[in-house]
Amino acid sequence: MTSASSLAPGISVVVPHYNDLERLDRCLAAISKQTMPRDAFEIIVADNNSPCGMAAVERAVAGRARIVTAMTPGAGPARNAGAEAAQGKILAFTDSDCVPAPEWLERGVAALGQGADFLGGGMTVLVPGGRPMSGAEAFETVFAFDNERYVKRLHFTVTANLFCPRDLFFKVGPFRTAVSEDNEWCWRARNMGYSIGYAADAIVGHPARADWAQLKGKWRRICAERYALSRDGGGSALKWIAKTWLELPAIPVHALRILTDRRVPSFGERLSALGTLAAIRLWRFVEGHRIVLRGGGHHA
């Protein structure tokens, strides 16, 4: 007789990783503490040829996951490599800097069986305690990772919290590079007739960008990828510029959200968030024009 523990797991958790050993350790610790029985899922760390070397990655993983290597740069190719190696019928994607809640897998899989073909879960923003939030942290607390809005209004989920049957993933095809891969993959799936759902209680925490440099780096990448996706879909540079001009009137509208959001408790933190809001919107306004002049910018 074959024991239950020797059977292929029902779920494969795919974690792309690049040279972030401390956060990878924290992520794996959280996944290992799921309420779902441990033999019901496997963990695959898809390492993107980290400069720290495979020996360092293996020490951080410490036997908690299988490791596969993706030589093509980018989180998309790493996720694709993890999916190729997966044995489970369901793929659960998260990121190596994320911290899934203990009920993440159990609730995500349960929601997947309630009608949607694939789904995204709830996201929370993680900020270190014991000190006031920086402007970037307060800004991200209010505005980052609004996955409920992404799923219900924009029809995509962040890849930090994506549940998908493995068969469906390969019917839709792999994640692409140099575009907003979460948008593109989900929209491709919907165009093929598959439905997206939302599981509010399948929660993953994602750390806030700590400072202005990290926040600007995030948006430099996102702006370049969104422009590439826009042009890939037949959008014109003129339409992109028109959308870029919406950055400016959004400042007072979003300022009200900061002032009324209880997750930013102190006046000083709100003031810092307001300054960051104005700065990043102005930066994105300028960057949107620069991308067109550069012919698309770089795709990090």
N, C-alpha and C positions, 0 to 999 in steps of 0.2 A: 504494500500500500504506500502511496506517495503522501508524505506529510504536507500539511498546509503551508509550512514555512518554506518548502522546497518548490512550491508553485510560483509561476511568474506573478509579480505584484500586479494589482489592478490599476495602480496609479504610478506615474513617473513624474517626479518633481524635477524640473529642468532649471538649473541655476547657472547662467553665464557668469564668467569671472575673468577679471583682468587686474592682476597685481594689487589686490586689496585684501590681504590675508586676515587682518584683524576683523574687518566687517564680514568676511566670508565665514570666519569662525562663529561669529555671533548669529549669522543667518542659519548656519547648519545646526547650531544649538537649539534655535527656535523651531526649526522644522523637525528635529528629532524629538521634540516634546509635544507633538500633536496628539490630540485626543483619539485619533484613529489608530488602530493597532499598527505597530511598527512593521509587521510583515505584510501589511496591505499596500505599502508604497515603497518605492525605491527613490533615492536621490541621485541625480546625475549632475556633477559639476563639469560644465563645458568650459574648459580653460582656453583663453584666447592667446596662447603662447606668451604667458606672463614673463616679463624680464627677470622676476625673482627666481625663476627656474622651477622645474617640475618637483624637485625634492622638497622645496619650500611649500609648494601647493599641497603635496602629499602629507607633510607634517601638519598643516592647518586643517586638512580634511580629516585626518586621524581615523580613517576607516569608516567614517559615517556616510560616505558616498562613493559611487564609481566616478572616475575621472576620465573624460575624453578630451582630446586636444583639437581645437579649431585653429588652423594656421592662417586662414583669411581674416584680416582685421575686422573688428566690429561685433557688437552684441548680437546682431542678426545672424551672421554666420555661426556664432557660438551656439545660439539657440537651435539653429538648424542641425548642428552636429549632435546636440543633446537629444533632439527629437529622433534623429536617425538611430541613435543608440538605445532609445527607450524600449522597454519591454511591456509597459502597461498599456491598457486600452484607453486610458485617460491621461492627457498631458496637463500638468499644472505648472505654469511658468511663473517664476518670480526672479528677483535680481539679488546679486550677492551682497548688496548694501542694505537689503530690506530685512525686516523682522516680522514674519507671519505670526499672527495670533495662534494660540493653541488649537482653536476650533476651525482654523482656516480650511484645511483639507476636508474635514468632515462636512462642513456647511457648504463649501463650494461644490463638492461632488453631489450632495443632496439637491442643491439648486439646479445643477445641470440636468438632473432627471425630471425636472418639472416643466419642460416644454421648449426651452431655448436650445439651439444647436451648439452654441458656445457662449461664454459669459465672462464678465469682469466682476471682480469683487470690490468691496469697500476699501478705501485707502485712508490712512491717517498720516499726519506729518509729525515726525519725531524731532523734538528739540531738547537738548540737555537741560536738566534742572539745576537749581542752585544759584542761578544768576539771571539777570535780565536778558531777554532775547535781543540779538542784533537786529538791525534793520532788515537784513536779508531773511533771517529766521522768522521774524514777525510777518514779513510780506508773504513768505511761502506758507506760513500757518493759515493765512486767510485764502490764498489763491491757488496753491499748488495741489495737484493730484485730486481734483474734483471729479472722481471717476463716475459718480452717479450722473453728473451732467454730461460727461463724455459719452456714456453709454446711452442714456435716454434721449439726449438731444442731438449729439454729434455721431452717434452710432459706431463708436469704437471704444475699446478698453486699453488702458496702459498694459504693456507686456509685463509689468511687475506683478500683475494679478490677473492672469488669463487662464481659464479652464477650457479645454477643448478635447474632444475625442481624437485619438491619434489618427484614425482613418480619415476623419474630416480634415485634419491638418494637412495630410498629404494630398488630399483631393484639391484643397485650395492652393497648395504649393508653399515653398519656403518663404521666410522673411527676406525682403530685399534689403539692399544696402544703399546708403547715400540719400535716402528719403525718410520721412517720418514713418518708420516701419510699422508701428502699432496702428496708425491711421490706415496705411496702405493695405496691410494684411486684412484688417477687419472689413474695410470697404470692399475689398476683392471678394471676401467670403459672402458678404451681403449681396453683391452683384451676381453671385452664383446661386442665390436663393436661400442661403442659410441665415437664421435669425440669431440676434444677439440678446442676451439677458443680463440682469444685474442681481448680484447677491450681496446685499448690504452688510450681512453679518459674516461674510467670509473676508476677514480683514487682514490687510498687510500694512505694516508701518514702513514709511520711507523717511530717511533723515532729511531735514531741511538743509538747503545750501547755507553754509555758515557765514559767508561774508559776500561783499560786493564782487570780488574776483570770481568766486565760484558761481554766483548768480549770473554774471555776465557771460561766463564760459558756457553755462547751460543754454542761455538764450542765443548765443552765437551759433551753437550747433543746431538748435531747434529752428531758428530762422532760415539757415541754409537748407535744412532738410525739408521744411515746409515749402520753400520756394521751388526746390527740385520737384517735389510732389505736385505742386501747382502746375508747373510747366509740363510735367509728365502727363497730366490730365488734360492738357490742351489749353490751360489758362494763359492769358497774355500778360506781358510785363506791365501793361497799363492797368489791368485789373489788380495786379499785385500792389502797385503803387497806390491805387485808390483805397485798398484795404489798409495799407500802411498809414494813410492819413487818419484812420479811425483811432490810432494810438493816442492822439492828443485829446480829443473830447472824452475818451475813456477815463482820463485822470480824475476829474471831479466825481464822476459816477462811482469809480472804484474807491475813491477816498471815503465816501459814505460807508462803504462796506467795512473798511478798516475801523472807522470810528464806532461802528455798532457791533463789531464782532467781539464777543466775550472771551474768546480764546487769546486775545491780546489784552491783558488785564490793566496795565498801567499806562498813564498818560505818556511817559517817556518812551515806552515801547511803541505806542501808536504813532507818536511823532517820528520815531525812527522809521517805522513802516511807511508813513506818508512820504518821507523823503526818498525812500527806496522806490516807492511806486512812481513818483515823478521822474526819478533818474532812469529807471529801467524803461519806462514808456518813451521817454525822449531818446534814449539809446536805441530802442527798437525802431523808432521812427527814422532815425538816421541810418541805422543798419539796413533797414528795408530798402532804402534808396541805394546804398552802397552795393548791395547784393546784385541789383539790376545792372549797375555800372560795371561791376566786376564780371558780369555774365554768369552769375550763379554762386560765386563764392566757393569756399572749401566745404567739403562734406566730411566733418569729423565723425 
